[in-house]
Amino acid sequence: MSTEKEPRTMKVVSDKSSACFKIQVGKLEISVITEPDKTMSQVILFSESGDQISERYISDFNELVSYFWKVERLIEDQ
C-alpha cells in the first residue's frame, strides 16, 4: 500500500452533463465518471500512455474503494 511519503493525487473535473474525478495510482490513472440521473458510475483504468486498460460500471462507493486497492496492490507487486 501507499505510504505517507507517497501522496495519492486526485483531480476533480466537472461540467453540467457529468462529473468526473481521476485518481493517480502509480503510473496508472483511474477515471470515475458519473452522469446525472444514473445509478452507475463508469470506471476506466488508463495506462501511463493514456491507453484504456479496463472499464467497469460501479454503483457502490465501497466497490470503488476496493477496486482502487486492487489496482494499488497490482502496482506494488510489479
C-alpha positions in Angstrom: 0.0 0.0 0.0 1.0 3.6 -0.4 2.8 5.3 2.5 2.6 8.7 4.0 5.6 9.8 1.9 3.7 8.9 -1.3 0.6 11.1 -1.5 -2.4 9.8 -3.6 -3.4 12.5 -6.1 -6.9 13.2 -7.1 -8.3 15.7 -9.7 -12.0 16.6 -10.0 -13.3 17.8 -13.3 -17.0 18.7 -13.7 -19.4 20.2 -16.2 -23.2 20.3 -16.4 -23.5 16.9 -18.2 -21.3 14.8 -15.9 -18.9 14.8 -13.0 -15.5 13.1 -13.2 -12.7 12.6 -10.9 -9.3 11.0 -11.5 -7.1 9.1 -9.1 -3.4 8.6 -9.9 -2.2 5.1 -8.9 1.5 4.8 -9.6 1.7 5.4 -13.3 -1.9 4.4 -13.9 -5.0 6.6 -13.7 -8.5 5.6 -12.6 -11.2 7.8 -14.0 -14.6 7.8 -12.4 -17.5 9.4 -14.5 -20.9 9.9 -13.0 -23.7 11.3 -15.2 -26.8 12.9 -13.6 -29.8 10.6 -13.2 -27.6 7.5 -13.5 -27.2 4.9 -10.7 -23.9 3.5 -12.0 -20.6 5.2 -12.4 -18.2 4.4 -15.3 -14.8 3.5 -14.0 -11.9 3.4 -16.6 -8.3 2.4 -15.9 -5.7 4.1 -18.1 -2.1 3.3 -18.7 0.7 5.9 -18.4 0.4 6.5 -22.1 -3.3 7.1 -21.9 -4.4 3.8 -23.3 -7.6 2.2 -21.8 -6.8 -0.9 -19.9 -10.2 -1.8 -18.5 -13.7 -0.5 -18.0 -16.4 -1.3 -15.5 -19.5 0.1 -14.0 -19.8 0.5 -10.2 -22.9 1.5 -8.2 -21.4 1.3 -4.7 -18.6 3.5 -3.3 -17.2 0.6 -1.3 -16.8 -1.3 -4.5 -14.8 1.7 -6.0 -12.5 1.8 -2.9 -11.9 -2.0 -3.2 -11.1 -1.6 -6.9 -8.6 1.2 -6.1 -6.9 -1.0 -3.6 -6.7 -3.9 -6.1 -5.0 -1.6 -8.6 -2.7 -0.3 -6.0 -1.7 -3.9 -5.0 -1.0 -4.8 -8.6 1.3 -1.8 -9.0 3.2 -2.8 -5.8 3.6 -6.4 -6.9 5.4 -5.4 -10.1 
